[in-house]
Amino acid sequence: MSREARRGIENVEVACGIPTLMQGYYSEDIASGIDEWVIPTPLGVFGIIGPFNFPFMIPLWSAPYAVATGNCVIIKPSSEVPLSQLWLAELLEETGFPPGVWNVVNGGRTIVNGMLDHKDIAGITFVGSTPTGLDVIYRRCGETGKRVIAQCGAKNFMVIMPDCNVRATVPSMMTSFFGNAGQRCLAGSNLLIVGDDDTFYRNFMDQVIEMSSKMKVGYGLDEVVQMGPLRDKQKKDTIVRYIESGIQEGATLVLDGRKVKIVGDYPDTCFLGPTIFEKVSPQMKIGREEIFGPVMSVMRAKNLDEAIEICNENLFGNGQAIFTQDGKSARKFQYNVTSGNVGINIGVVAPMAFFPFSGMKDSFYGVLHTQGQEAVRFFTESKVVIQRWF
């Protein structure tokens, strides 16, 4: 929670720089006696729909920028984890925030539909699954003429070159694939190892499997625990079905998280350990669909060109990364991969608050993104003033 809170606070800090972020621009004497300038102008009320996995931080990708630019917000947190947004609203009220500027409403799909239909809501920001983001949020905002940022699902590839720093890369894989129990849109999902060197492949995978198998799973606030539970039993059941699907499609299950030993005396209802499949193809269900859990699908590519092709053939484009010591390979990957966020020796490609949180293909629907300058542009309209005095 502390890291999530820090990330959220960083967005508040960036939004506090609104006097410079929201500056317009001016041209004198564009024609004889005529001046012209642009004034960024607020639009009114925005709806912010948050997910379950980072309930404090993610609404803060949008809300501080909306309010700082002169708008009001209605935040609809996940119905599973609403408390952090309620507490935040109470704190804002104590500081003397004007009534009606920062609002929180609880509920499910009925509330979302009301926000999408309401004529006085100028736009929506959303973080969640691709089916909901595309079929509900993006489509309905188009029908009602609302601005929209829909940040959706992911199937992130971690591309491993034979020249990578193995000692530094393997721990990065633990953080990427199994941090937050894989329940984040920037989590690694497919491990794509490049080259036909079987010795390198086996050495790398042996280290990955060994380190993964030693991860301690249990109560998330226990200091010795490295990976906590999944969201709920239903989520675990969904991931177990993906594991069963991988076995049925012919992938090799080399580490079975269903058999994890839990630290402490807790029921295994929501716990699943790191799970690793080898011999996965991009066409398999576990290789192409978002699992949103601690499952690593290992693939191989003959060369970097094939690796980039495999990445780009996937429907998602959220956070792809390459691990290499070679600048030429890094630049080629950065230039050619279709992904909103790209990592070079970075396992979790999370932009700082003053950069946009990007996305491409089925990972994002809209034009502008949350965070930084793009958020300021999203929450304002350019009013152009052309002036002449006689």
Summary of the structure (lengths in Angstrom):
residues: 390
radius of gyration: 22.9
end to end distance: 61.1
largest distance: 83.1
contacts: 1314
relative contact order: 0.15
helix: 38%
strand: 26%
